[in-house]
Amino acid sequence: MPEIARFYGIVIKMFFNDHLPPHFHAIYGERVGMFEISTLEMIEGDLPNRAIKLVKEWAEKYQTELMAMWNNQEFRRLEGLE
């Protein structure tokens, strides 16, 4: 699964040809969350609330790019949160 971004100990990855809906994975230590790109809601996982907020803040900034990556299956590295 290609790494798209890394910030505050959170790693964002996406796997092309994965199941619908379009989504990305956020890994924080041993905990993982799967986020739907269109709604930015965590649809599966056990991330702590603080990590969920950071992932949503980051994803809101890059939502268009994330959907383009999913649709075009072209990996691109994105900046993390500052």
N, CA and C atoms as an extended XYZ file, in Angstrom:
246
Properties=species:S:1:pos:R:3:atomname:S:1:resname:S:1:resid:I:1 pbc="F F F"
N         0.855       -1.173        0.000 N   MET     1
C         0.000        0.000        0.000 CA  MET     1
C         0.903        1.238        0.000 C   MET     1
N         0.859        2.071       -1.033 N   PRO     2
C         1.724        3.245       -1.092 CA  PRO     2
C         1.420        4.252        0.019 C   PRO     2
N         2.485        4.802        0.591 N   GLU     3
C         2.350        5.845        1.607 CA  GLU     3
C         2.135        7.178        0.909 C   GLU     3
N         1.062        7.864        1.296 N   ILE     4
C         0.716        9.143        0.682 CA  ILE     4
C         1.245       10.305        1.521 C   ILE     4
N         1.140       10.177        2.852 N   ALA     5
C         1.585       11.255        3.734 CA  ALA     5
C         1.922       10.684        5.103 C   ALA     5
N         2.670       11.476        5.884 N   ARG     6
C         3.027       11.111        7.246 CA  ARG     6
C         3.077       12.394        8.074 C   ARG     6
N         2.375       12.405        9.200 N   PHE     7
C         2.369       13.572       10.082 CA  PHE     7
C         1.929       13.156       11.484 C   PHE     7
N         2.549       13.755       12.490 N   TYR     8
C         2.215       13.513       13.904 CA  TYR     8
C         2.094       12.026       14.239 C   TYR     8
N         2.939       11.199       13.645 N   GLY     9
C         2.905        9.765       13.904 CA  GLY     9
C         1.813        9.012       13.160 C   GLY     9
N         1.073        9.698       12.289 N   ILE    10
C        -0.003        9.091       11.502 CA  ILE    10
C         0.516        8.866       10.079 C   ILE    10
N         0.284        7.681        9.553 N   VAL    11
C         0.683        7.361        8.181 CA  VAL    11
C        -0.587        7.172        7.360 C   VAL    11
N        -0.665        7.849        6.231 N   ILE    12
C        -1.813        7.751        5.330 CA  ILE    12
C        -1.400        6.904        4.128 C   ILE    12
N        -2.216        5.881        3.836 N   LYS    13
C        -1.936        4.985        2.712 CA  LYS    13
C        -3.207        4.756        1.901 C   LYS    13
N        -3.002        4.374        0.645 N   MET    14
C        -4.130        4.031       -0.221 CA  MET    14
C        -3.722        2.814       -1.046 C   MET    14
N        -4.649        1.912       -1.215 N   PHE    15
C        -4.409        0.726       -2.020 CA  PHE    15
C        -5.308        0.795       -3.244 C   PHE    15
N        -4.702        0.836       -4.425 N   PHE    16
C        -5.486        0.903       -5.652 CA  PHE    16
C        -6.151       -0.443       -5.914 C   PHE    16
N        -7.272       -0.414       -6.602 N   ASN    17
C        -8.089       -1.601       -6.881 CA  ASN    17
C        -8.680       -2.193       -5.616 C   ASN    17
N        -8.805       -1.386       -4.572 N   ASP    18
C        -9.416       -1.823       -3.322 CA  ASP    18
C       -10.937       -1.745       -3.476 C   ASP    18
N       -11.641       -2.243       -2.505 N   HIS    19
C       -13.111       -2.272       -2.539 CA  HIS    19
C       -13.692       -0.865       -2.411 C   HIS    19
N       -14.921       -0.716       -2.842 N   LEU    20
C       -15.661        0.542       -2.698 CA  LEU    20
C       -16.195        0.648       -1.279 C   LEU    20
N       -16.500        1.819       -0.805 N   PRO    21
C       -16.400        3.130       -1.438 CA  PRO    21
C       -14.935        3.588       -1.491 C   PRO    21
N       -14.657        4.614       -2.309 N   PRO    22
C       -13.304        5.166       -2.352 CA  PRO    22
C       -12.863        5.580       -0.944 C   PRO    22
N       -11.682        5.130       -0.541 N   HIS    23
C       -11.243        5.370        0.830 CA  HIS    23
C        -9.716        5.358        0.920 C   HIS    23
N        -9.232        5.776        2.078 N   PHE    24
C        -7.812        5.683        2.392 CA  PHE    24
C        -7.685        5.149        3.810 C   PHE    24
N        -6.493        4.707        4.152 N   HIS    25
C        -6.225        4.138        5.458 CA  HIS    25
C        -5.312        5.077        6.242 C   HIS    25
N        -5.578        5.216        7.529 N   ALA    26
C        -4.727        5.983        8.433 CA  ALA    26
C        -4.231        5.030        9.510 C   ALA    26
N        -2.925        4.981        9.702 N   ILE    27
C        -2.324        4.098       10.692 CA  ILE    27
C        -1.646        4.956       11.745 C   ILE    27
N        -1.952        4.675       13.000 N   TYR    28
C        -1.383        5.418       14.127 CA  TYR    28
C        -0.935        4.382       15.150 C   TYR    28
N         0.335        4.044       15.121 N   GLY    29
C         0.840        2.975       15.983 CA  GLY    29
C         0.210        1.655       15.561 C   GLY    29
N        -0.421        0.989       16.509 N   GLU    30
C        -1.092       -0.285       16.241 CA  GLU    30
C        -2.545       -0.097       15.821 C   GLU    30
N        -3.012        1.136       15.776 N   ARG    31
C        -4.416        1.408       15.474 CA  ARG    31
C        -4.573        1.875       14.034 C   ARG    31
N        -5.705        1.505       13.452 N   VAL    32
C        -5.946        1.773       12.030 CA  VAL    32
C        -7.357        2.315       11.851 C   VAL    32
N        -7.516        3.223       10.893 N   GLY    33
C        -8.832        3.717       10.518 CA  GLY    33
C        -8.955        3.757        9.010 C   GLY    33
N       -10.151        3.509        8.526 N   MET    34
C       -10.430        3.591        7.090 CA  MET    34
C       -11.427        4.736        6.906 C   MET    34
N       -11.084        5.694        6.045 N   PHE    35
C       -11.884        6.906        5.855 CA  PHE    35
C       -12.428        6.974        4.447 C   PHE    35
N       -13.738        7.193        4.334 N   GLU    36
C       -14.363        7.382        3.032 CA  GLU    36
C       -13.970        8.761        2.515 C   GLU    36
N       -13.518        8.834        1.281 N   ILE    37
C       -13.020       10.096        0.739 CA  ILE    37
C       -14.138       11.120        0.572 C   ILE    37
N       -15.296       10.713        0.112 N   SER    38
C       -16.357       11.682       -0.177 CA  SER    38
C       -16.924       12.335        1.081 C   SER    38
N       -16.968       11.625        2.190 N   THR    39
C       -17.551       12.168        3.424 CA  THR    39
C       -16.514       12.484        4.489 C   THR    39
N       -15.311       11.921        4.344 N   LEU    40
C       -14.220       12.020        5.318 CA  LEU    40
C       -14.573       11.387        6.662 C   LEU    40
N       -15.582       10.546        6.674 N   GLU    41
C       -15.960        9.838        7.896 CA  GLU    41
C       -15.150        8.554        8.021 C   GLU    41
N       -14.795        8.196        9.264 N   MET    42
C       -14.127        6.926        9.492 CA  MET    42
C       -15.190        5.836        9.404 C   MET    42
N       -15.035        4.929        8.443 N   ILE    43
C       -16.051        3.907        8.220 CA  ILE    43
C       -15.667        2.574        8.856 C   ILE    43
N       -14.435        2.489        9.336 N   GLU    44
C       -13.984        1.284       10.013 CA  GLU    44
C       -12.723        1.627       10.784 C   GLU    44
N       -12.530        1.020       11.926 N   GLY    45
C       -11.273        1.200       12.635 CA  GLY    45
C       -11.419        1.569       14.088 C   GLY    45
N       -10.265        1.803       14.710 N   ASP    46
C       -10.224        2.062       16.144 CA  ASP    46
C        -9.262        3.190       16.518 C   ASP    46
N        -9.132        4.188       15.645 N   LEU    47
C        -8.258        5.320       15.950 CA  LEU    47
C        -8.808        6.123       17.121 C   LEU    47
N        -7.916        6.682       17.958 N   PRO    48
C        -8.387        7.575       19.020 CA  PRO    48
C        -8.960        8.866       18.430 C   PRO    48
N        -9.821        9.514       19.188 N   ASN    49
C       -10.508       10.726       18.706 CA  ASN    49
C        -9.554       11.808       18.216 C   ASN    49
N        -8.456       12.020       18.919 N   ARG    50
C        -7.502       13.065       18.514 CA  ARG    50
C        -6.921       12.757       17.127 C   ARG    50
N        -6.577       11.499       16.882 N   ALA    51
C        -6.040       11.106       15.581 CA  ALA    51
C        -7.101       11.266       14.492 C   ALA    51
N        -8.349       10.925       14.797 N   ILE    52
C        -9.442       11.080       13.827 CA  ILE    52
C        -9.564       12.545       13.419 C   ILE    52
N        -9.518       13.439       14.395 N   LYS    53
C        -9.623       14.874       14.094 CA  LYS    53
C        -8.481       15.341       13.205 C   LYS    53
N        -7.257       14.883       13.484 N   LEU    54
C        -6.106       15.270       12.668 CA  LEU    54
C        -6.221       14.731       11.248 C   LEU    54
N        -6.647       13.475       11.124 N   VAL    55
C        -6.803       12.880        9.790 CA  VAL    55
C        -7.864       13.630        8.999 C   VAL    55
N        -8.990       13.943        9.624 N   LYS    56
C       -10.053       14.675        8.916 CA  LYS    56
C        -9.586       16.067        8.510 C   LYS    56
N        -8.839       16.739        9.382 N   GLU    57
C        -8.313       18.067        9.051 CA  GLU    57
C        -7.387       17.975        7.837 C   GLU    57
N        -6.514       16.970        7.844 N   TRP    58
C        -5.606       16.775        6.712 CA  TRP    58
C        -6.386       16.435        5.444 C   TRP    58
N        -7.316       15.489        5.539 N   ALA    59
C        -8.056       15.005        4.369 CA  ALA    59
C        -8.933       16.089        3.756 C   ALA    59
N        -9.443       16.983        4.577 N   GLU    60
C       -10.254       18.083        4.048 CA  GLU    60
C        -9.422       18.947        3.105 C   GLU    60
N        -8.160       19.124        3.452 N   LYS    61
C        -7.248       19.929        2.641 CA  LYS    61
C        -6.944       19.250        1.303 C   LYS    61
N        -6.922       17.915        1.289 N   TYR    62
C        -6.510       17.163        0.102 CA  TYR    62
C        -7.608       16.272       -0.476 C   TYR    62
N        -8.840       16.543       -0.168 N   GLN    63
C        -9.946       15.678       -0.590 CA  GLN    63
C        -9.995       15.512       -2.114 C   GLN    63
N        -9.836       16.585       -2.853 N   THR    64
C        -9.871       16.527       -4.317 CA  THR    64
C        -8.726       15.664       -4.846 C   THR    64
N        -7.521       15.853       -4.294 N   GLU    65
C        -6.365       15.081       -4.721 CA  GLU    65
C        -6.531       13.598       -4.395 C   GLU    65
N        -7.107       13.304       -3.220 N   LEU    66
C        -7.332       11.911       -2.830 CA  LEU    66
C        -8.296       11.217       -3.794 C   LEU    66
N        -9.376       11.902       -4.148 N   MET    67
C       -10.341       11.306       -5.079 CA  MET    67
C        -9.717       11.115       -6.457 C   MET    67
N        -8.905       12.067       -6.896 N   ALA    68
C        -8.226       11.935       -8.188 CA  ALA    68
C        -7.272       10.737       -8.165 C   ALA    68
N        -6.551       10.560       -7.058 N   MET    69
C        -5.659        9.403       -6.940 CA  MET    69
C        -6.443        8.103       -7.024 C   MET    69
N        -7.570        8.041       -6.332 N   TRP    70
C        -8.406        6.834       -6.355 CA  TRP    70
C        -8.894        6.549       -7.774 C   TRP    70
N        -9.408        7.588       -8.434 N   ASN    71
C        -9.984        7.407       -9.767 CA  ASN    71
C        -8.941        7.109      -10.838 C   ASN    71
N        -7.798        7.784      -10.767 N   ASN    72
C        -6.764        7.641      -11.796 CA  ASN    72
C        -5.743        6.564      -11.470 C   ASN    72
N        -5.768        6.091      -10.250 N   GLN    73
C        -4.806        5.101       -9.757 CA  GLN    73
C        -3.383        5.564      -10.008 C   GLN    73
N        -3.157        6.831       -9.709 N   GLU    74
C        -1.828        7.426       -9.830 CA  GLU    74
C        -1.399        7.930       -8.464 C   GLU    74
N        -0.389        7.289       -7.910 N   PHE    75
C         0.123        7.649       -6.596 CA  PHE    75
C         0.824        8.997       -6.631 C   PHE    75
N         0.592        9.788       -5.587 N   ARG    76
C         1.269       11.081       -5.444 CA  ARG    76
C         1.458       11.353       -3.967 C   ARG    76
N         2.627       11.760       -3.563 N   ARG    77
C         2.916       12.081       -2.168 CA  ARG    77
C         2.323       13.458       -1.852 C   ARG    77
N         1.654       13.561       -0.699 N   LEU    78
C         1.045       14.808       -0.257 CA  LEU    78
C         1.710       15.269        1.038 C   LEU    78
N         1.727       16.565        1.261 N   GLU    79
C         2.284       17.132        2.494 CA  GLU    79
C         1.409       16.751        3.678 C   GLU    79
N         2.019       16.673        4.841 N   GLY    80
C         1.279       16.431        6.072 CA  GLY    80
C         0.777       17.731        6.672 C   GLY    80
N         0.265       17.649        7.871 N   LEU    81
C        -0.156       18.858        8.594 CA  LEU    81
C         1.061       19.536        9.187 C   LEU    81
N         1.017       20.842        9.300 N   GLU    82
C         2.122       21.577        9.921 CA  GLU    82
C         1.741       22.017       11.298 C   GLU    82
